[in-house]
């Protein structure tokens, strides 16, 4: 299946369900089709499956709600991090389900995504949006809470080549953090650049995407891995 076909499959399912966003497992499949690494994960439909998935992936893990009615998972108690045992994984499944239903009583819960927790590295963000004048635009900056607080980002109009992507990484004021800081290893900028280039391609080839956020993309000493993603469709 081509990357475009992978998108159309998920897009069709979202349309049938009346969603304006992809479920995270749909997003992960699409990102992988475009060569963008994502953290290993397994969909669990009950507490026992969550425990087995966590054990298979190796601890620690993260659990995230999977529901067509939930876009901002953390806002409704739909995320548990740093789970270190099968017992915790099973309990987290029940806790997440209960908390989400208290917040959104009619939410359709399909299960939880059990995801390998990525240790170390620096949180970055790679995003995409559509400008009325310029078309698909890609953004890069430090991720997590930093993107909102520091507003330290760089932009390019897609398509983007490797050199432009590396320039985007160098342009942010926080770039020295990615070079290694106070004993921490430098981030793999080539891997980050590859993600940026691929996001540009993804935005160009799939005009139905209105915006996307890969946040965070963990910039590691060797490689870069997407930990959380959000893809909105028009």
N, CA and C of each residue as an Amber inpcrd file, in Angstrom:
protein
   702
   0.8440000  -1.1970000   0.0000000   0.0000000   0.0000000   0.0000000
   0.8790000   1.2470000   0.0000000   0.6080000   2.1720000  -0.9210000
   1.3900000   3.4060000  -0.9870000   1.0560000   4.3100000   0.1910000
   1.9050000   5.3050000   0.4190000   1.6580000   6.2550000   1.5070000
   0.3330000   6.9950000   1.2790000   0.0810000   7.3810000   0.0460000
  -1.1790000   8.0670000  -0.2690000  -2.3770000   7.1580000  -0.0220000
  -2.2690000   5.8930000  -0.4090000  -3.3600000   4.9430000  -0.1560000
  -3.5820000   4.7590000   1.3390000  -2.4890000   4.7640000   2.1150000
  -2.6060000   4.6580000   3.5670000  -3.4080000   5.8270000   4.1100000
  -3.1320000   7.0270000   3.5790000  -3.9000000   8.1940000   4.0040000
  -5.3720000   8.0600000   3.6290000  -5.6340000   7.6900000   2.3940000
  -7.0210000   7.6100000   1.9230000  -7.8290000   6.5870000   2.7180000
  -7.1960000   5.5050000   3.1270000  -7.8670000   4.5040000   3.9600000
  -8.3170000   5.1230000   5.2860000  -7.3980000   5.8160000   5.9630000
  -7.7280000   6.4450000   7.2450000  -8.7190000   7.5860000   7.0520000
  -8.5520000   8.3390000   5.9730000  -9.4430000   9.4670000   5.6850000
 -10.8770000   8.9740000   5.4770000 -11.0270000   7.8890000   4.7370000
 -12.3530000   7.3370000   4.5070000 -13.0080000   6.8670000   5.7870000
 -12.2450000   6.2300000   6.6580000 -12.7850000   5.7730000   7.9360000
 -13.2110000   6.9550000   8.8020000 -12.3960000   8.0030000   8.8250000
 -12.7420000   9.1950000   9.6040000 -14.0260000   9.8350000   9.0780000
 -14.1710000   9.9040000   7.7600000 -15.3830000  10.4790000   7.1770000
 -16.6100000   9.6620000   7.5440000 -16.4850000   8.3410000   7.5070000
 -17.6230000   7.4830000   7.8570000 -18.0620000   7.6900000   9.2980000
 -17.0800000   7.9780000  10.1780000 -17.3970000   8.1740000  11.5940000
 -17.6810000   9.6340000  11.9380000 -17.5970000  10.5080000  10.9380000
 -17.8660000  11.9220000  11.1880000 -16.7890000  12.6190000  11.9880000
 -15.5400000  12.0930000  11.8800000 -14.4240000  12.7000000  12.6140000
 -13.6960000  13.7090000  11.7580000 -13.1390000  14.7450000  12.4180000
 -12.2720000  15.7170000  11.7630000 -10.8160000  15.5020000  12.1430000
 -10.5380000  14.3640000  12.7470000  -9.1610000  14.0520000  13.1350000
  -8.9230000  12.5520000  12.9870000  -7.6680000  12.1900000  12.8800000
  -7.2760000  10.7820000  12.8420000  -7.1020000  10.2790000  14.2700000
  -7.4650000   9.0230000  14.4960000  -7.0760000   8.3700000  15.7340000
  -5.5570000   8.2000000  15.7210000  -4.9810000   8.0750000  16.9180000
  -3.5140000   8.0670000  16.9710000  -2.9180000   6.8670000  16.2480000
  -3.5670000   5.7200000  16.3130000  -3.0170000   4.5670000  15.5930000
  -3.0830000   4.7940000  14.0820000  -4.0950000   5.5260000  13.6020000
  -4.1580000   5.8890000  12.1870000  -3.0270000   6.8500000  11.8340000
  -2.8050000   7.8240000  12.7210000  -1.7090000   8.7710000  12.4980000
  -0.3690000   8.0570000  12.4710000  -0.1660000   7.1310000  13.4020000
   1.0990000   6.4020000  13.4680000   1.3440000   5.6200000  12.1760000
   0.3060000   4.9580000  11.6690000   0.4610000   4.1830000  10.4340000
   0.8320000   5.0870000   9.2640000   0.2110000   6.2700000   9.2180000
   0.5090000   7.2050000   8.1380000   1.9330000   7.7320000   8.2510000
   2.3410000   8.0800000   9.4540000   3.7000000   8.5860000   9.6470000
   4.7370000   7.5330000   9.2480000   4.5020000   6.3000000   9.6330000
   5.4270000   5.2290000   9.2650000   5.4940000   5.0540000   7.7520000
   4.3390000   5.2150000   7.0880000   4.3160000   5.1010000   5.6300000
   5.1690000   6.1750000   4.9710000   5.3530000   7.3070000   5.6510000
   6.1860000   8.4050000   5.1440000   7.5990000   8.3680000   5.7240000
   7.9360000   7.2760000   6.3720000   9.2940000   7.1190000   6.8770000
   9.5830000   7.8920000   8.1420000   8.5430000   8.2830000   8.8750000
   8.7120000   9.0400000  10.1210000   8.6230000   8.0640000  11.2920000
   9.6910000   7.8780000  12.0650000   9.6540000   6.9110000  13.1680000
   8.6550000   7.3070000  14.2510000   7.9670000   6.3100000  14.7940000
   7.0450000   6.5240000  15.9070000   7.3660000   5.5150000  17.0020000
   7.0330000   5.8610000  18.2310000   7.2570000   4.9440000  19.3460000
   6.3830000   3.7060000  19.1860000   6.9370000   2.5430000  19.4910000
   6.2010000   1.2870000  19.3680000   4.9760000   1.3000000  20.2590000
   3.8600000   0.7730000  19.7570000   2.6160000   0.7940000  20.5330000
   1.7300000  -0.3800000  20.1500000   0.7770000  -0.6810000  21.0360000
  -0.2010000  -1.7590000  20.8220000  -1.5540000  -1.2550000  21.3140000
  -2.6050000  -1.5000000  20.5320000  -3.9590000  -1.1600000  20.9630000
  -4.4730000  -2.2470000  21.8930000  -4.9150000  -1.8540000  23.0920000
  -5.4840000  -2.7860000  24.0700000  -6.9640000  -2.4600000  24.2730000
  -7.8030000  -3.4750000  24.2050000  -9.2440000  -3.2560000  24.3100000
  -9.8010000  -3.5840000  25.6830000  -8.9680000  -4.1030000  26.5580000
  -9.3880000  -4.3300000  27.9410000  -8.1530000  -4.3020000  28.8330000
  -8.3840000  -4.3960000  30.1410000  -7.2850000  -4.2430000  31.1020000
  -6.2500000  -5.3550000  30.9560000  -6.7120000  -6.6020000  30.7320000
  -5.7630000  -7.7040000  30.5990000  -4.8860000  -7.5190000  29.3660000
  -5.4840000  -7.0700000  28.2630000  -4.6970000  -6.8180000  27.0510000
  -3.6820000  -5.7030000  27.2980000  -4.0640000  -4.7090000  28.0960000
  -3.1350000  -3.6190000  28.4180000  -1.9370000  -4.1440000  29.1840000
  -2.1810000  -5.0330000  30.1480000  -1.0840000  -5.6110000  30.9160000
  -0.1500000  -6.4220000  30.0530000  -0.7260000  -7.2480000  29.1580000
   0.0980000  -8.0770000  28.2810000   0.8830000  -7.2250000  27.2780000
   0.2330000  -6.1910000  26.7500000   0.9100000  -5.3140000  25.7900000
   2.0860000  -4.5970000  26.4480000   1.8600000  -4.1230000  27.6590000
   2.9180000  -3.4110000  28.3790000   4.1140000  -4.3180000  28.6240000
   3.8400000  -5.5550000  29.0130000   4.9220000  -6.5070000  29.2740000
   5.6860000  -6.8120000  27.9900000   4.9540000  -6.9270000  26.8800000
   5.5890000  -7.2240000  25.5910000   6.4700000  -6.0680000  25.1270000
   5.9970000  -4.8260000  25.3130000   6.7520000  -3.6620000  24.8530000
   7.9640000  -3.3970000  25.7290000   7.8510000  -3.7260000  27.0130000
   8.9200000  -3.4420000  27.9640000   8.6750000  -2.1370000  28.6950000
   8.9210000  -2.1360000  29.9820000   8.6040000  -0.9840000  30.8170000
   9.7460000   0.0360000  30.8060000   9.4130000   1.3150000  31.0550000
   8.0820000   1.8750000  31.3090000   7.2910000   2.1060000  30.0250000
   5.9630000   2.2130000  30.1960000   5.0850000   2.4850000  29.0660000
   4.1480000   3.6400000  29.4060000   3.4860000   4.1050000  28.3740000
   2.4550000   5.1370000  28.4940000   1.1560000   4.5320000  27.9800000
   0.0250000   4.9360000  28.5720000  -1.2760000   4.5340000  28.0540000
  -2.0750000   5.7790000  27.6840000  -2.7350000   5.7170000  26.5090000
  -3.5080000   6.8610000  26.0120000  -4.8570000   6.3850000  25.4980000
  -5.8990000   7.1180000  25.8260000  -7.2450000   6.7500000  25.4100000
  -7.3610000   6.7590000  23.8880000  -8.1340000   5.8210000  23.3590000
  -8.4540000   5.7920000  21.9310000  -9.9640000   5.9360000  21.8090000
 -10.4050000   7.0900000  21.3050000 -11.8260000   7.3640000  21.1580000
 -12.0290000   8.3480000  20.0190000 -12.9960000   8.0890000  19.1360000
 -13.2860000   9.0480000  18.0630000 -13.8360000  10.3680000  18.5780000
 -14.2220000  10.3980000  19.8570000 -14.8230000  11.6010000  20.4350000
 -13.8350000  12.4350000  21.2390000 -12.5820000  11.9710000  21.3490000
 -11.5720000  12.6590000  22.1630000 -10.3990000  13.0820000  21.2930000
 -10.1410000  14.3860000  21.2430000  -8.9870000  14.9030000  20.5150000
  -7.8560000  15.2570000  21.4710000  -8.1770000  16.0090000  22.5210000
  -7.1670000  16.4220000  23.5070000  -7.2200000  15.4590000  24.6850000
  -6.4350000  14.4210000  24.6180000  -6.5240000  13.3100000  25.5670000
  -6.1910000  13.7150000  26.9980000  -5.1430000  14.5230000  27.1630000
  -4.7170000  14.8950000  28.5200000  -5.7740000  15.7150000  29.2460000
  -6.5550000  16.4950000  28.5020000  -7.5520000  17.3760000  29.1160000
  -8.6600000  16.6070000  29.8150000  -8.8580000  15.3430000  29.4550000
  -9.9580000  14.5700000  30.0500000  -9.4390000  13.3720000  30.8500000
  -8.1770000  13.4330000  31.2530000  -7.6100000  12.3390000  32.0460000
  -7.3320000  11.1000000  31.2400000  -7.0860000  11.2710000  29.9370000
  -6.9290000  10.1310000  29.0560000  -5.5080000   9.6620000  28.8430000
  -4.5680000  10.0720000  29.7130000  -3.1600000   9.6790000  29.5460000
  -2.5630000   9.3130000  30.9050000  -1.8350000   8.2120000  30.9390000
  -1.0530000   7.8170000  32.1070000   0.3740000   7.5260000  31.6390000
   1.3530000   8.0670000  32.3420000   2.7490000   7.8810000  31.9400000
   3.5300000   7.0960000  32.9980000   4.6940000   6.6380000  32.5960000
   5.6450000   5.9850000  33.4980000   5.0170000   4.7980000  34.2320000
   4.3460000   3.9430000  33.4920000   3.7630000   2.7140000  34.0330000
   4.8500000   1.6500000  34.0470000   5.0620000   1.0180000  35.2040000
   6.2460000   0.1770000  35.3660000   5.9560000  -1.2900000  35.6640000
   4.7020000  -1.7170000  35.6060000   4.3930000  -3.1280000  35.8530000
   3.0810000  -3.4950000  35.1730000   2.8430000  -4.8180000  35.0290000
   1.5960000  -5.2800000  34.4450000   0.4030000  -4.8530000  35.2970000
   0.5750000  -4.9130000  36.6060000  -0.5130000  -4.5190000  37.4970000
  -0.8800000  -3.0510000  37.2890000   0.1310000  -2.2120000  37.1900000
  -0.1270000  -0.7890000  36.9420000  -0.7990000  -0.5860000  35.5950000
  -0.3830000  -1.3560000  34.6130000  -0.9500000  -1.2140000  33.2710000
  -2.4300000  -1.5770000  33.2680000  -2.7830000  -2.6540000  33.9530000
  -4.1940000  -3.0480000  34.0210000  -5.0100000  -2.0030000  34.7680000
  -4.4650000  -1.5170000  35.8880000  -5.1770000  -0.5000000  36.6740000
  -5.3190000   0.7940000  35.8770000  -4.2830000   1.1520000  35.1120000
  -4.3240000   2.3900000  34.3300000  -5.4240000   2.3350000  33.2760000
  -5.6240000   1.1620000  32.6680000  -6.6950000   1.0290000  31.6810000
  -8.0350000   1.4050000  32.3040000  -8.3270000   0.8450000  33.4740000
  -9.6070000   1.1260000  34.1380000  -9.6970000   2.5800000  34.5840000
  -8.6020000   3.1270000  35.0980000  -8.6050000   4.5250000  35.5480000
  -8.8470000   5.4860000  34.3980000  -8.1610000   5.2490000  33.2890000
  -8.3200000   6.1190000  32.1250000  -9.7510000   6.0610000  31.6140000
 -10.2920000   4.8640000  31.4780000 -11.6580000   4.7090000  30.9730000
 -12.6570000   5.4360000  31.8630000 -12.5070000   5.2950000  33.1840000
 -13.4330000   5.9440000  34.1190000 -13.3220000   7.4600000  34.0580000
 -12.0840000   7.9570000  34.0230000 -11.8850000   9.4050000  34.0070000
 -12.4240000  10.0340000  32.7300000 -12.2160000   9.3720000  31.6080000
 -12.7030000   9.9070000  30.3350000 -14.2230000   9.9360000  30.3210000
 -14.8630000   8.8820000  30.8090000 -16.3250000   8.8500000  30.8090000
 -16.9220000   9.8610000  31.7820000 -16.1910000  10.1720000  32.8540000
 -16.6700000  11.2280000  33.7520000 -16.6080000  12.5880000  33.0570000
 -15.5890000  12.7790000  32.2360000 -15.4220000  14.0610000  31.5480000
 -16.3080000  14.1670000  30.3060000 -16.4310000  13.0610000  29.5790000
 -17.2370000  13.0350000  28.3450000 -18.1090000  11.7900000  28.4180000
 -19.3050000  11.9460000  28.9650000 -20.1260000  10.7900000  29.3290000
 -20.5060000   9.9070000  28.1500000 -20.5880000  10.4840000  26.9610000
 -21.0110000   9.7050000  25.7920000 -19.8490000   9.3020000  24.8910000
 -18.6460000   9.4230000  25.4170000 -17.4720000   9.0780000  24.6100000
 -17.4870000   7.5920000  24.2470000 -17.1870000   7.3130000  22.9940000
 -17.0640000   5.9300000  22.5250000 -15.6070000   5.5040000  22.7040000
 -15.3920000   4.6030000  23.6360000 -14.0310000   4.1870000  23.9620000
 -13.7050000   2.8960000  23.2150000 -12.6720000   2.9550000  22.3820000
 -12.2440000   1.7880000  21.6160000 -11.1160000   1.0260000  22.2920000
 -10.5760000   1.6040000  23.3620000  -9.4830000   0.9790000  24.0910000
  -8.4510000   2.0140000  24.4800000  -7.2520000   1.5430000  24.7950000
  -6.1320000   2.4500000  25.0620000  -4.9580000   2.0280000  24.1980000
  -4.1480000   3.0030000  23.8450000  -2.9140000   2.7340000  23.1230000
  -1.7990000   2.6070000  24.1550000  -1.2230000   1.4270000  24.2500000
  -0.0910000   1.1980000  25.1450000   1.1740000   1.4590000  24.3380000
   1.9680000   2.4100000  24.7920000   3.1040000   2.8870000  24.0040000
   4.3950000   2.8240000  24.8090000   5.4560000   2.3760000  24.1510000
   6.7760000   2.3560000  24.7820000   7.1760000   3.7780000  25.1530000
   7.6040000   3.9840000  26.3910000   8.0090000   5.3140000  26.8400000
   9.4600000   5.5530000  26.4280000   9.6750000   6.6600000  25.7250000
  11.0190000   6.9890000  25.2270000  11.7590000   7.8020000  26.2760000
  12.9030000   7.2930000  26.6980000  13.6810000   7.9650000  27.7350000
  14.7630000   8.8340000  27.0960000  15.0680000   9.9310000  27.7720000
  16.1500000  10.7950000  27.3230000  15.7590000  11.6030000  26.1090000
  16.7120000  12.3320000  25.5680000  16.4570000  13.1460000  24.3980000
  15.8250000  14.4850000  24.7370000  15.6110000  15.2800000  23.7060000
  15.0130000  16.6120000  23.8420000  13.6960000  16.6500000  23.0930000
  12.6770000  17.2150000  23.7210000  11.3680000  17.3010000  23.0900000
  11.3690000  18.4070000  22.0310000  10.9950000  18.0340000  20.8110000
  10.8410000  19.0160000  19.7400000   9.4510000  18.8730000  19.1330000
   9.0700000  19.8420000  18.3240000   7.7970000  19.7810000  17.6080000
   8.0500000  19.9840000  16.1240000   7.3660000  19.1890000  15.3230000
   7.3230000  19.3960000  13.8790000   5.8530000  19.4530000  13.4990000
   5.4440000  20.5540000  12.8990000   4.0350000  20.7270000  12.5790000
   3.8190000  21.1610000  11.1500000   2.5680000  21.1210000  10.7370000
   2.2140000  21.5600000   9.4020000   0.8540000  22.2370000   9.3990000
   0.7040000  23.2530000   8.5580000  -0.5750000  23.9480000   8.4190000
  -0.6800000  24.4620000   6.9900000  -1.8270000  25.0530000   6.6580000
  -2.0320000  25.5650000   5.2950000  -2.2930000  27.0710000   5.3440000
  -1.3860000  27.8090000   4.7380000  -1.5190000  29.2540000   4.6460000
  -2.3480000  29.5930000   3.4010000  -3.3190000  30.5200000   3.5190000
  -4.1590000  30.8540000   2.3640000  -3.3690000  31.3380000   1.1540000
  -2.2090000  31.9700000   1.4090000  -1.4120000  32.5130000   0.3090000
  -0.3030000  31.5670000  -0.1440000   0.4080000  30.9690000   0.8290000
   1.6050000  30.1950000   0.4950000   1.3590000  28.6880000   0.3990000
   0.2350000  28.2030000   0.8990000  -0.0320000  26.7730000   0.8730000
   0.5400000  26.0630000   2.0810000   1.0220000  24.8100000   1.9240000
   1.5030000  24.0370000   3.0750000   2.7740000  24.6290000   3.6800000
   2.7290000  24.8510000   4.9780000   3.8420000  25.4330000   5.7260000
   4.2300000  24.4610000   6.8380000   5.5380000  24.2880000   7.0420000
   6.0540000  23.3950000   8.0810000   6.7390000  24.2220000   9.1550000
   6.5450000  23.8240000  10.4070000   7.1190000  24.5400000  11.5480000
   7.9820000  23.5820000  12.3540000   9.0640000  24.1220000  12.9380000
   9.9340000  23.3420000  13.8280000  10.2910000  24.1770000  15.0400000
  10.3740000  23.5410000  16.2020000  10.8090000  24.2220000  17.4170000
  10.9740000  23.2250000  18.5480000  11.3090000  23.7240000  19.7260000
  11.3080000  22.8640000  20.9010000   9.8710000  22.4830000  21.2090000
   9.6700000  21.2420000  21.6950000   8.3240000  20.7330000  21.8910000
   7.8410000  20.8140000  23.3210000   6.8100000  20.0230000  23.6060000
   6.2120000  20.0310000  24.9370000   5.6150000  21.3810000  25.2510000
   5.7750000  21.8150000  26.4860000   5.2380000  23.1100000  26.9080000
   6.0500000  24.2700000  26.3500000   7.2840000  24.0050000  25.9130000
   8.1690000  25.0860000  25.5000000   7.6630000  25.8180000  24.2620000
   7.0090000  25.1140000  23.3620000   6.5610000  25.7580000  22.1320000
   5.5470000  26.8550000  22.4350000   4.7120000  26.6610000  23.4710000
   3.7160000  27.6660000  23.8340000   4.3220000  28.8040000  24.6410000
   5.3020000  28.4720000  25.4870000   5.8810000  29.4920000  26.3660000
   6.9090000  30.3440000  25.6240000   7.8110000  29.6910000  24.8940000
   8.9120000  30.4010000  24.2620000   8.5690000  30.9310000  22.8780000
   7.6200000  30.2800000  22.2110000   7.2580000  30.6570000  20.8240000
   8.5100000  30.7940000  19.9560000   9.4050000  29.8600000  20.1500000
  10.7070000  29.8630000  19.4640000  10.6580000  28.8230000  18.3550000
  10.2000000  29.2350000  17.1710000  10.0010000  28.2950000  16.0740000
  10.5210000  28.8810000  14.7680000  10.7240000  28.0030000  13.7960000
  11.1050000  28.4160000  12.4450000  10.0930000  27.8430000  11.4630000
   9.9550000  28.4990000  10.3010000   8.9500000  28.1130000   9.3100000
   9.5920000  27.9760000   7.9300000   9.0060000  27.0980000   7.1080000
   9.3310000  27.0040000   5.7000000   8.0790000  26.5830000   4.9320000
   7.9980000  27.0440000   3.6870000   6.9380000  26.5920000   2.7940000
   7.3960000  25.2880000   2.1470000   6.5280000  24.2830000   2.1710000
   6.8560000  22.9940000   1.5500000   6.7660000  23.1090000   0.0250000
   7.5680000  22.3140000  -0.7190000   8.4440000  21.2350000  -0.2410000
   9.7350000  21.7620000   0.3730000  10.3240000  20.9410000   1.2180000
  11.5390000  21.3110000   1.9450000  12.6080000  20.2580000   1.6650000
  13.8140000  20.7030000   1.3700000  14.8980000  19.7370000   1.1890000
  15.7190000  19.6340000   2.4780000  16.7140000  18.7540000   2.4530000
  17.5140000  18.4830000   3.6470000  18.2150000  19.7340000   4.1590000
  18.8010000  20.5260000   3.2700000  19.5330000  21.7130000   3.7090000
  18.6030000  22.7330000   4.3470000  17.4360000  22.9050000   3.7750000
  16.4650000  23.8400000   4.3660000  16.0240000  23.3510000   5.7400000
  15.8310000  22.0460000   5.8670000  15.4250000  21.4880000   7.1600000
  16.5060000  21.7110000   8.2140000  17.7670000  21.5020000   7.8350000
  18.8620000  21.7440000   8.7790000  18.9330000  23.2220000   9.1550000
  18.6660000  24.1070000   8.2030000  18.6330000  25.5410000   8.5000000
  17.5280000  25.8680000   9.4980000  16.3700000  25.2210000   9.3450000
  15.2670000  25.4430000  10.2920000  15.6970000  25.0980000  11.7120000
  16.4350000  23.9930000  11.8460000  16.8960000  23.5680000  13.1680000
  17.8760000  24.5850000  13.7520000  18.7640000  25.1190000  12.9050000
  19.7630000  26.0790000  13.3770000  19.1510000  27.4270000  13.7410000
  18.0190000  27.7750000  13.1180000  17.4680000  29.1200000  13.2630000
  16.8180000  29.4020000  14.6060000  16.3260000  28.3850000  15.2900000
  15.6290000  28.6820000  16.5480000  16.6360000  29.1660000  17.5960000
  16.1930000  30.0350000  18.4700000  17.0790000  30.5910000  19.5010000
  17.6020000  29.5000000  20.4380000  16.8090000  28.4370000  20.5780000
  17.1670000  27.3550000  21.4990000  18.0690000  26.3050000  20.8710000
  18.5650000  26.5550000  19.6700000  19.3850000  25.5640000  18.9630000
  20.5590000  25.0360000  19.7940000  21.2210000  25.8670000  20.6420000
  22.3360000  25.3340000  21.4300000  21.9590000  24.1290000  22.2990000
  20.6890000  24.0370000  22.7100000  20.2560000  22.8890000  23.5080000
  20.4170000  21.6040000  22.7010000  20.1500000  21.6870000  21.3970000
  20.2550000  20.5120000  20.5460000  21.7070000  20.1640000  20.2240000
  22.6140000  21.0860000  20.4910000  24.0370000  20.8380000  20.2560000
  24.7070000  20.1220000  21.4190000  23.9520000  19.8950000  22.4790000
  24.5180000  19.3120000  23.6940000  24.7430000  20.4140000  24.7050000
  24.2670000  20.2140000  25.9300000  24.3050000  21.2870000  26.9150000
  24.6030000  20.7040000  28.2780000  25.6860000  21.1980000  28.9070000
  26.0640000  20.7790000  30.2560000  26.1220000  19.2660000  30.3990000
  26.8410000  18.6490000  29.4850000  27.0710000  17.2160000  29.5880000
  26.0640000  16.3460000  28.8700000  24.9710000  16.9250000  28.3780000
  24.0100000  16.1200000  27.6360000  24.4940000  15.9440000  26.1960000
  24.2370000  14.8010000  25.5980000  24.7160000  14.5750000  24.2270000
  23.9580000  15.4130000  23.2140000  24.5910000  15.7000000  22.0960000
  23.9390000  16.4460000  21.0210000  22.8500000  15.6000000  20.3760000
  21.8250000  16.2850000  19.8770000  20.7410000  15.5980000  19.1830000
  21.1680000  15.2270000  17.7690000  20.5350000  14.2170000  17.2290000
  20.7850000  13.7690000  15.8640000  20.0170000  14.6990000  14.9100000
  20.6820000  15.7400000  14.4490000  20.0140000  16.7410000  13.6120000
  19.6360000  16.1930000  12.2380000  20.4080000  15.2500000  11.7410000
  20.0650000  14.6430000  10.4530000  18.7310000  13.9030000  10.5550000
  18.5140000  13.2230000  11.6660000  17.2480000  12.5090000  11.8690000
  16.0880000  13.4950000  11.9890000  16.3100000  14.6050000  12.6940000
  15.2790000  15.6400000  12.7950000  14.9720000  16.2370000  11.4320000
  16.0140000  16.4950000  10.6590000  15.8220000  17.0590000   9.3240000
  15.0030000  16.1200000   8.4470000  15.2450000  14.8290000   8.5890000
  14.4910000  13.8470000   7.8170000  13.0090000  13.9040000   8.1530000
  12.6940000  14.0710000   9.4350000  11.2860000  14.1940000   9.8460000
  10.6620000  15.4450000   9.2370000  11.3910000  16.5570000   9.2760000
  10.8810000  17.8150000   8.7290000  10.5930000  17.6830000   7.2380000
  11.5380000  17.1030000   6.5050000  11.3490000  16.9140000   5.0630000
  10.1350000  16.0350000   4.7880000   9.9740000  14.9750000   5.5600000
   8.8640000  14.0490000   5.3490000   7.5180000  14.6880000   5.6710000
   7.4860000  15.5430000   6.6840000   6.2390000  16.2490000   7.0100000
   5.8480000  17.1720000   5.8550000   6.8360000  17.8340000   5.2550000
   6.5400000  18.6680000   4.0920000   5.9350000  17.8660000   2.9630000
   6.5160000  16.6980000   2.7060000   5.9960000  15.8230000   1.6500000
   4.5810000  15.3570000   1.9850000   4.3610000  14.9920000   3.2410000
   3.0500000  14.5240000   3.6810000   1.9820000  15.5960000   3.4500000
   2.3190000  16.8470000   3.7790000   1.3640000  17.9430000   3.6100000
   1.0550000  18.1960000   2.1380000   2.0590000  18.0880000   1.2830000
   1.8600000  18.3410000  -0.1490000   1.0120000  17.2440000  -0.7860000
   1.3090000  16.0030000  -0.4570000   0.6460000  14.8790000  -1.1150000
  -0.7670000  14.6140000  -0.5990000  -1.1170000  15.2020000   0.5430000
  -2.4260000  14.9460000   1.1400000  -3.1170000  16.2720000   1.4650000
  -3.6700000  16.9390000   0.4500000  -4.2660000  18.2670000   0.6590000
  -5.4780000  18.2540000   1.5790000  -5.9890000  17.0690000   1.8900000
  -7.1310000  16.9850000   2.8140000  -6.7220000  17.2710000   4.2580000
  -5.4240000  17.2130000   4.5470000  -4.9510000  17.5260000   5.9020000
  -4.9590000  19.0360000   6.0910000  -5.6760000  19.5060000   7.1070000
  -5.6970000  20.9440000   7.3940000  -4.5250000  21.3470000   8.2790000
  -4.1670000  20.4830000   9.2300000  -2.9990000  20.7620000  10.0780000
  -2.5520000  19.4780000  10.7540000  -1.3150000  19.4770000  11.1880000
  -0.8140000  18.3470000  11.9590000   0.2240000  18.8360000  12.9570000
   0.3340000  18.1100000  14.0580000   1.3380000  18.3890000  15.0850000
   1.9640000  17.0830000  15.5170000   3.2630000  16.9910000  15.4040000
   4.0160000  15.8980000  15.9950000   4.7080000  16.5000000  17.2050000
   4.1530000  16.2410000  18.3840000   4.6320000  16.9260000  19.5890000
   4.4000000  16.0550000  20.8230000   5.4890000  15.4930000  21.3790000
   6.8580000  15.7540000  20.9560000   7.4080000  14.7410000  19.9580000
   8.3980000  15.2190000  19.2140000   9.3380000  14.3450000  18.5130000
  10.5910000  14.3290000  19.3770000  10.9290000  13.1760000  19.9190000
  12.0820000  13.1040000  20.8090000  13.3600000  13.0640000  19.9740000
  14.1670000  14.1190000  20.1440000  15.4530000  14.2050000  19.4440000
  16.4940000  13.4850000  20.2940000  16.9350000  12.3350000  19.8200000
  17.8450000  11.4810000  20.5640000  19.2750000  11.6280000  20.0380000
  20.2690000  11.1390000  20.7600000  21.6430000  11.1720000  20.2370000
  21.7740000  10.4120000  18.9160000  20.9310000   9.4060000  18.7450000
  20.8930000   8.6680000  17.4860000  19.4280000   8.4310000  17.1250000
  18.9240000   9.2120000  16.1930000  17.5430000   9.0570000  15.7660000
  16.6150000  10.1140000  16.3410000  15.3850000  10.0760000  15.8610000
  14.3190000  10.9560000  16.3420000  13.0220000  10.1730000  16.2650000
  12.2440000  10.1860000  17.3430000  11.0520000   9.3360000  17.4310000
   9.8390000  10.1790000  17.8160000   8.7610000  10.0360000  17.0470000
   7.5120000  10.7280000  17.3620000   6.7960000   9.9920000  18.4810000
   6.4290000  10.7260000  19.5150000   5.7740000  10.1470000  20.6790000
   4.2770000  10.4440000  20.6780000   3.8790000  11.5860000  20.1470000
   2.4640000  11.9350000  20.1130000   2.1920000  12.7250000  18.8470000
   1.0370000  12.4940000  18.2560000   0.7190000  13.1680000  17.0000000
  -0.7580000  13.5390000  16.9450000  -1.0510000  14.5770000  16.1920000
  -2.4340000  14.9830000  15.9690000  -2.5580000  15.4370000  14.5080000
  -3.4460000  14.7900000  13.7940000  -3.6830000  15.1350000  12.3860000
  -5.1510000  15.5290000  12.2210000  -5.3790000  16.7700000  11.7710000
  -6.7320000  17.2870000  11.5400000  -6.9990000  17.2980000  10.0480000
  -8.2000000  16.9300000   9.6650000  -8.5580000  16.8650000   8.2560000
  -9.7100000  17.8070000   7.9610000  -9.7000000  18.3280000   6.7140000
 -10.7380000  19.2700000   6.3010000 -11.8450000  18.5410000   5.5750000
